[in-house]
Amino acid sequence: MVSPTVTDDPTAAAVAAVDRDAARRAYVDQGRMLFLDPFLKPPLLRPLQEEAAALRGELHRNYIPRHKKGGSVSYYTLCERAPAILALYRSPALLDLVAAITGHAVQRCPDGDPHACALYYYTEAGDHIGFHYDTSYYRGLRFTLLVGLEDRSTSRLACHLHTREPDTPVEELSLATPPGCMVLFDGDALYHAVTPLGEGEERVMLTLQYVTDPRMGPLHRFVSNMKDAIAYFGLPALAGRHREPM
């Protein structure tokens, strides 16, 4: 894949600064997970932060006892009101970087997936996510790329590496996610959580999802729909779906 010029794609400058060989080695060594800080510099980060701040009133808060508490804004809302975030998600240079690091040809999620590109807000004391895998309901692999937008908190991204590699000892990481950082991982391989937010703290993350095969069977589509409605975006997210390839 030929990377675009900086003129064509403003994200290309940030992508060009990444040592791909070193990033690929770190990703493999850590069981399909990479933490990179810094990734986005202030000129590219600032418009994303401004859009996230403007969308604070649109977030859907959810609470699942013993598992999850926080707020989310779906891809559908971002498509309507967050052009800078959409430009980052749709960046050919970023797509090329994800492919180089993961070792897989990837593409963006279908437009009918409210998780394709979304904002996560941790704004109330106790906001958190319990340990989990990001199970892919697609027929292929799904990769998550997190970008830190705001982090005035003691909350941490807790990662257990190599949990599905029987011959490799499990390693634990506890990561602050400052503005401009990047976390890239295979959600079926990384067991991870977000520790509870403290009083008066705040943390905002942007999530970008990429897949190797955008098809999804009917049963998996139903399960994915219910998960999105209950745990993230509410029932209106289902009404906003478009037809997707089966």
C-alpha positions in Angstrom: 0.0 0.0 0.0 1.4 3.4 -0.9 1.2 5.9 1.9 -0.4 9.2 1.2 1.5 12.5 1.4 1.1 14.8 4.3 -1.0 17.1 2.1 -3.4 14.3 1.3 -3.7 13.0 4.9 -2.8 15.2 7.9 -2.3 12.0 10.0 0.6 10.9 7.7 3.2 13.0 9.6 2.4 11.3 12.9 2.4 7.9 11.2 5.7 8.6 9.4 7.4 9.2 12.8 6.7 5.7 14.0 9.5 3.2 13.8 7.4 0.4 12.2 9.9 -2.4 12.7 10.3 -1.6 16.4 6.6 -1.2 16.8 5.9 -4.5 15.2 8.5 -6.3 17.4 7.0 -4.7 20.6 3.5 -5.7 19.5 4.5 -9.3 18.9 6.6 -9.5 22.1 3.7 -8.2 24.2 1.2 -10.8 22.9 -0.4 -8.6 20.2 -0.4 -5.3 22.1 1.5 -2.0 21.7 1.6 1.2 23.8 3.0 4.2 22.1 3.5 7.6 23.8 3.5 10.1 22.3 1.7 9.4 19.0 -0.3 12.4 18.2 1.2 15.9 18.7 -0.9 18.9 19.9 -1.8 20.3 16.4 -3.5 17.1 15.4 -4.7 16.2 18.9 -6.4 19.5 19.7 -9.3 19.3 17.2 -10.1 15.8 18.5 -10.2 17.1 22.1 -12.4 20.0 21.1 -14.9 17.7 19.4 -15.0 15.3 22.4 -15.7 18.3 24.7 -18.5 19.5 22.4 -20.1 16.1 22.4 -20.1 15.7 26.2 -23.8 16.4 26.3 -24.6 13.6 23.8 -23.0 10.7 25.8 -25.1 7.8 26.8 -24.3 6.7 30.4 -24.5 3.0 31.3 -24.0 0.9 34.4 -23.6 -2.9 34.6 -23.1 -3.9 38.2 -19.7 -5.5 38.9 -18.6 -4.9 35.3 -18.9 -1.4 33.8 -19.8 2.2 34.5 -19.2 5.1 32.2 -20.5 7.0 29.1 -20.2 6.6 25.4 -20.8 8.4 22.1 -21.4 6.2 19.0 -20.0 6.3 15.5 -23.3 7.6 14.2 -23.1 10.8 16.3 -19.4 11.2 15.3 -20.3 10.9 11.6 -22.7 13.9 12.1 -20.6 16.1 14.4 -17.0 15.1 14.6 -15.2 15.7 11.2 -11.7 15.7 12.7 -12.3 12.4 14.5 -13.7 10.9 11.3 -10.7 12.0 9.3 -8.4 10.3 11.8 -10.4 7.0 11.6 -10.6 7.2 7.8 -6.9 8.1 7.4 -5.2 5.8 4.8 -1.9 6.4 6.5 -3.2 5.1 9.9 -4.9 2.1 8.2 -1.5 1.3 6.6 0.2 1.6 10.0 -2.2 -0.7 11.7 -1.7 -3.3 8.9 2.1 -3.0 9.3 2.1 -3.5 13.1 -0.5 -6.3 13.3 0.8 -8.1 10.2 -2.7 -8.3 8.7 -4.5 -6.5 5.8 -7.2 -4.5 7.6 -10.1 -2.3 6.7 -12.5 -0.1 8.6 -15.6 -1.6 10.2 -18.9 -1.3 8.2 -20.8 1.9 8.7 -23.5 0.0 10.5 -21.2 -0.7 13.5 -21.7 2.0 16.2 -18.4 0.8 17.7 -16.4 1.4 14.5 -15.3 4.7 16.0 -16.5 5.9 19.4 -15.8 8.0 22.4 -15.6 6.7 25.9 -16.1 9.1 28.8 -15.1 8.4 32.4 -16.5 11.5 34.2 -18.0 10.2 37.5 -16.3 8.7 40.5 -16.2 4.9 40.2 -16.4 4.9 36.4 -14.6 1.8 35.2 -14.6 -1.4 33.0 -13.9 -4.8 34.5 -11.5 -7.3 33.0 -12.6 -8.6 29.6 -11.6 -9.5 26.1 -12.9 -7.5 23.2 -14.5 -10.6 21.5 -14.7 -10.2 17.7 -18.1 -11.1 16.3 -16.8 -10.6 12.8 -15.7 -13.5 10.7 -12.2 -12.2 10.7 -10.0 -10.5 13.3 -10.8 -7.2 15.0 -8.1 -4.8 16.2 -8.7 -1.9 18.6 -6.7 1.3 18.5 -7.2 3.6 21.5 -6.1 7.3 21.5 -5.9 9.2 24.7 -7.7 12.6 24.6 -8.0 13.6 28.3 -6.5 12.1 31.4 -6.7 13.9 34.7 -7.1 10.8 36.7 -5.5 8.0 38.7 -7.4 5.5 36.5 -5.2 3.0 34.6 -5.5 0.7 31.7 -4.7 -2.6 33.3 -3.4 -5.3 30.9 -2.7 -9.0 31.3 -0.4 -10.1 28.5 -0.1 -13.6 27.1 -3.1 -15.0 28.9 -3.9 -17.2 25.9 -0.4 -18.4 25.3 0.1 -21.5 27.4 3.9 -21.6 27.2 4.4 -17.9 28.0 4.2 -16.4 31.5 1.4 -13.8 32.1 2.7 -10.3 32.4 0.8 -7.4 34.0 0.9 -3.8 32.9 -0.7 -0.7 34.4 -0.8 2.2 32.0 -1.7 5.8 32.3 -3.2 7.0 29.0 -2.1 10.6 28.5 -3.4 12.8 25.7 -1.9 11.8 22.4 -0.9 8.2 23.4 -1.9 5.2 21.3 -2.7 1.7 22.4 -3.1 -1.0 19.6 -4.2 -4.5 20.4 -6.0 -7.6 19.3 -9.0 -7.7 21.6 -9.3 -11.5 21.5 -5.7 -11.7 22.9 -5.5 -8.9 25.5 -7.3 -9.3 28.8 -7.8 -5.8 30.0 -9.7 -3.4 32.3 -10.0 0.2 33.3 -9.5 0.8 37.0 -12.1 3.0 38.8 -12.0 6.8 38.4 -11.4 8.8 41.6 -13.5 11.8 42.9 -13.2 14.9 40.7 -11.2 13.1 38.0 -11.8 12.7 34.3 -10.6 10.5 31.5 -11.7 10.5 27.8 -10.6 8.0 25.2 -11.2 7.6 21.5 -11.5 4.0 20.1 -11.0 3.1 16.5 -11.8 -0.4 15.3 -10.4 -2.3 12.3 -11.2 -5.7 10.9 -9.8 -8.3 8.5 -13.2 -9.4 7.3 -16.3 -7.1 7.6 -18.9 -9.9 7.4 -20.9 -11.0 10.4 -23.4 -13.9 10.7 -27.0 -13.3 11.8 -26.6 -14.8 15.3 -23.4 -12.8 16.0 -25.1 -9.7 14.7 -27.9 -10.2 17.2 -25.4 -10.7 20.1 -23.4 -7.6 18.9 -26.6 -5.5 18.7 -27.6 -6.4 22.2 -24.2 -5.7 23.6 -24.0 -2.3 22.0 -27.5 -1.4 23.2 -27.1 -2.6 26.8 -23.5 -1.9 27.5 -22.6 1.2 25.4 -25.0 3.3 23.3 -28.6 2.5 24.2 -31.4 1.3 22.0 -31.3 4.3 19.7 -28.0 2.9 18.4 -29.8 0.0 17.0 -32.2 2.2 15.1 -29.3 4.0 13.4 -27.8 0.9 11.9 -27.3 0.5 8.1 -27.4 -2.7 6.2 -24.1 -4.6 6.4 -22.5 -7.5 4.4 -23.4 -10.9 5.7 
